């Protein structure tokens, strides 16, 4: 916590407690406004709020494309409470400084869907163009949060957003396709899509044409999942997990996949991401493949755990040998 911010918090609490005996009735929002105003007076004297109550602390407008209501924004950001405590961020360096760095986390710019943002975020973007940067205090009522707590690090209190707008994306599908095309050109220049947004290449084929899968037959699978930058985010191979620093004490067991003659059945009847199931449907015993695909074949607009929204994924997959062949 910065010294001035610590002084501010201490002083404000003293002010609140010294006012307890006074017959003052005010809403939670009014109390929050006083809280933010006191912070501004101590740390950023002279800055006035916008009509909504947002405070712009610093800004570089940028000169590129402007964000529209239907746009997506590629952003770097930090979000902190007023005392400087980090809530969220995109920086790998910050994660290391805080001692919470994870080898499986994808750091760097993230994609925000502008149509899904709260009024406070949309107001920030109204002051930005591509290449611009802004630091602002957003009060809780502009983020759809209940103003239950006057102070403290919790939802419902004001936060400082520091946002850099790296790119305005008008077509999220075309943007991801461009990332996949670039990846393909760099690593597999002769490979083409199996279908739009889905790439598949078998790297080991079973030489026995009779060793095929029957409808509703199950197979065992080993895999390594990567982001397009090469970082491994998941695997069910213990030695691989140790190699890339993501090992945990969970059991590294083979994944089970039930094959169906119909591809849609294979996708719907297995609880795997669509792209993974689509790849396995094209395989049989003792085969390997590499596949990479758009987020709509992966974890989509929500992401999953450490996988951010709108993230294309890459998998190396190996189907185990037919157990009956060893009998």
Number of C-alpha atoms within 10 A of each C-alpha: 10 11 9 13 16 14 14 21 20 11 14 17 14 11 11 13 9 10 11 9 8 7 7 7 8 8 10 15 17 13 17 22 16 14 20 25 19 17 21 19 13 16 15 13 11 9 14 15 16 10 7 13 18 22 22 19 18 12 17 14 18 18 11 15 14 18 22 16 14 13 17 20 25 19 22 19 20 18 20 18 19 23 19 15 14 17 13 13 21 17 16 17 12 15 16 11 9 10 9 10 15 15 15 20 17 21 19 13 19 18 20 19 17 17 12 12 14 14 15 21 18 18 16 22 24 13 17 23 21 22 18 19 23 21 20 21 24 24 24 21 20 17 19 13 14 13 20 15 16 21 19 13 18 13 15 21 24 29 25 23 23 21 22 26 25 20 20 22 21 15 12 18 15 13 14 19 18 13 15 23 19 14 15 17 13 9 10 12 11 7 13 15 16 11 9 11 21 21 21 21 18 16 12 14 14 15 9 9 8 7 15 12 18 12 11 14 12 13 21 18 21 18 21 18 21 20 19 18 10 10 15 23 21 18 22 19 16 16 12 16 19 11 10 15 14 17 19 10 6 8 9 15 13 15 13 14 21 20 25 19 13 10 15 13 15 22 21 12 15 16 11 15 16 19 26 23 23 19 23 24 21 14 21 22 20 19 20 23 20 18 21 28 27 26 25 19 19 23 21 17 15 12 14 12 9 12 20 21 20 23 24 25 24 25 23 20 23 23 23 16 17 16 10 7 7 6 5
